[in-house]
């Protein structure tokens, strides 16, 4: 099975909403003020999402 080119075989991609940081812009401002940051609602604070191309498997089917 060939490696997924979207995620590089990792099965996860960087969250576009928080740019992989795990917190939203509002949450980053809170973190700078030593407050509790707002976790990104899209990735739930992990900074990554399952790859939509390979469905988090890291590989793609051959299209022979």
N, C-alpha and C positions, 0 to 999 in steps of 0.2 A: 504494500500500500504506500503510495507516494506521500511525502510530507506535505501538509497544508501550507501553502505559501502565505496565507493571511496571518496565521499565528506562529509560523515557523516550527510547527510541531508541538507547541506547548499546550494547545487546547484552550488557551485563554487569550484575550486581547485587552488592551488598555481601555478603560472606561472613557468614552468620549465626553460624558457629562462633567466629570471631575478631572479629566486628563491624567488619570491614573493615581491621583493623590488620595482618594478615599474621602475627601471632604469637599463640599461645595465652596464657592467663593465666599459665601456668607460665613461658612464654618471656618475658613482660613482666617478671616478677620477676627472671629471669636477666639481662635487659637492664639493669635498674636496678642490678644488682650488677656491671655491666661484664663479664658472661659472655656466651657465645654464646646467643642466644635460640632458643627452639624454634619453628620455622616451623609455621604452622597446617597440619595434614595435609589439611584439606578443600580449601583454596585454594592450597596449596603456597607460602604466603608472599606471594601477590599481593594478597590482601585482597578479591578479586573472584571471582565464578563466572559462567559463562555463564548468561544469562537462561533460565529454564526455560519461560517463556511463549512467547517468540519464537524459541527455539533459537539465540540469539546473533545473530539477523539484524537486530534493531532495529525490525522491522516485523511486523505481523500481517495475516493474510488477511482480506478483507472477508467478512462472514457474510450475504451477500445472499440 
